[in-house]
Amino acid sequence: MASYLILGAGKFGRLALKRLARQDAAATFLVVDRNPSALAAVRALELPRVSGVVAEAIAFLAANLRQDSPWDWLIPMVPVHVAWAWLLAGPLQGWEEAAAPAEMEDLGPWSGWGSEGQVYLSRAAYLCPDDCPESDSVCPVSGESREVALYAELAALKLPGWNIRVVASRQLAPGVGGYPPQELLALARELNGMSGRVLIATACRCHGVVHGLQR
């Protein structure tokens, strides 16, 4: 039995909820979304031990994530880099946004840049199935090697003038990734003792997003 915080009640948030509830019948869930109609769709699933809160995801996390928070896993299903946005929303002091360096786009067969200077990375130049089993050896679609996870490659990255910190997303159900929210608190404590430029990455075996911070 585990306790899950799901940020986002849209299509993929509801898929995560259904798949996690199917494999852990005793689990409890809190689903957060700013859209009341999305939460109504969650209630319509009639799953046990599921509650919902109408709130903006990052604001909710900034107000409620503490050392004694009850959730074992955080499932980010909103269109924002949750770890980076949460860091800027409250626990960091004196840090500001910084664009990721251009070298980041060389890490995968597909990369794209966002409006906040972030880079999105993927080892797949094709649309992955939403129930991918995330093999630890080969891609189940292409057969390409996946022995070195993207989160491990990012953690080992050496870029002059940059530190890098990686939040590794673990697969918890087919197509569903997440991480213990306590890892965010540990990351904030570490960054508050640092200065300079830091890359904040969240990644699974094949996909990731990287933002920059500086102080």
N, C-alpha and C positions, 0 to 999 in steps of 0.2 A: 504494500500500500504506500502510495506517495501522494504528495500535495503539489499541484501544478498551478502556476500563474500563467494564463494565456493572455498575451497582449494582442488584441485584435479579434473581432468576432465575424469577420468576413468569410469568404469561401474557404480560405486555407486555415483560418482559425477554427472554423467548425469541423473541417476535415481532421485537424489535429485532435480536437476534442473527441470526436467519434472514435478515432483509431486508438488513442490512449485509453479511453474508457473501455474499449473492447478487450484490450490486453491486460488491464488492471482494474478488475471489477470493484475493488474497494477504494480506488483512488478518489481524491477530492479535487475540485477544480474551482478556480475563480477566474472568470473571463471579464476583461476590461475592454470597453469600446466607447467612443464618444457618441456613437449613433444608436439611439434607443431601438430602432427597427432591427439593427443587426443583433442586438441582445434578445429581441423578441424571437428572432429565428433560432437562437440558441435555446431558449425556453421551449420552443416547439419541438425540439428533439426529445424532450421528456427523459433526459438522462438523470440518474440519481446523483446526489452530492455535487451538484453544479450550481454555483451562484454567479451573479453578474453585477457589475458596477458600471454606471454611465460616467465615463471620465476620459479625458485625453490620456493616452498611455504613458507618455514620459512624465507628465505632471503627476499622475498617480504613483508612478514608481519613485519619483523624487520625494513625494510626501510620505510614502509607506514602507520603503525598503530600509530595514534596520537589521542589526545583528540578530535580533530575536524574531524576525519575520518567519512565518510558518512554512513558506514554500520550499520544497526540495528542488523544484525545477522551474525555470523561466522559459516560456516558449514565445519567442518574438515573432508575431505574425502581423506586424504593421509595416508600412512602407517607409521605414526610417531605420538608421543604424542605431539600435537601442542603446548599446553600451556607450557609444560616443555621445549621443544626445543626452543620456542620463548624466554622464560625467559633467557636461556643461550646464545641466539644469540645476545643479545644487552642490554636490560634494567637493568640487574643485574650487580652489581659490587662486586667482591671478592667471589662469590659463585662458587662451583664446584659440580660435580656429586657425589652422594653417593648411595650405594645399599640400596634398601628398606629392612626392617627387615624381618626375616623369618616368624614372626607371621602373616604377611599380608596374607599368603596363606591359612589361616584358615577361611577366611571371606566368602567363597562361596563353592558350590559343585564342582566347577571347578576353577583351578588356574594354571597359567603357568608363567615361568620366561623368561625374555628377556636378550639379551646380554649386556644391559646397567645397569643391576641390577634392572630392573623394574619388577613389577608383574602385570599380567593380571588377572582380576577377572570376573567370570560370575556366575549368579544364575541359569543358564541353562547348563546342561551337554549334550546338544543336539544342533543341528543347528537351529537357529531361522529363521522364514520366513523374507525375506527382507522388507516386508510391515507390520511388526508387529504393531498393534495399541497401544501397551504399556499401557495396562490396569492399573489403579491405585489401583486395589484390588486383582485380580488373573491373573496368566499367561494364555493367551488365548490358549496356546498349551497344557500345562500340568494341568492347574487348580490349581496350587500351589499358596499360598498366596504371594502377592506382595505389601502388605499394607505399609511396611516400605521400602522406596526406598534405593538402594545401596548408592546413594550420601549422603543421610541423615545418614545412618549407618557409613559411612566413616567419615563424619564431627563430629560425636559423639565419635569417636574412641579415646581411651586413651592408649598411649604407652609411657612408661618411656623413657625420653631422646629425644622425638620427638614431634614437633608440626605438625599439618596437616592442609592443605588448599585444599579445594575442589571446582573445577569448575563443576557446575551442568549442564548437557546437558538436555535441554528441547526438547520434541518431537514437531516438527513443522509441520510434515506431516507423513503419515505412513512410518515407517522405517527411518525417517530423523530427526537427532538431531542436535542441535546447541546451541550457547550461545551468548549473546551480547559481542562483542570484547572489550568494555570498561571494562568488568570484568577483562581482562588480565592486563590492565593498572593499575587498582586498586590493583591487586595482586602484581604487580611489586613494586608499591609504598610501600606497606606494608612490603614486604620482604627486601627492601633496608633499613628499619629501624629495622631489626631483625638480630640475629646471632644464631648459633647452628645448629641443624639438622631439616629439614622440609621435610615432604612428600607432594608432589604435585600430586593431583589426579584429573582426569576427569572421570565423571561417569554419567550414566543415571539411570533409575530405576533398571536395571538388569545387566549391564556390566560396567566395568571400567578398567582403567590403573593407576598405581601408580609408580612414580619415586621419588628418593630421591635427596636432595640438602643439602650442608653443607657449613657453613662459620664460 
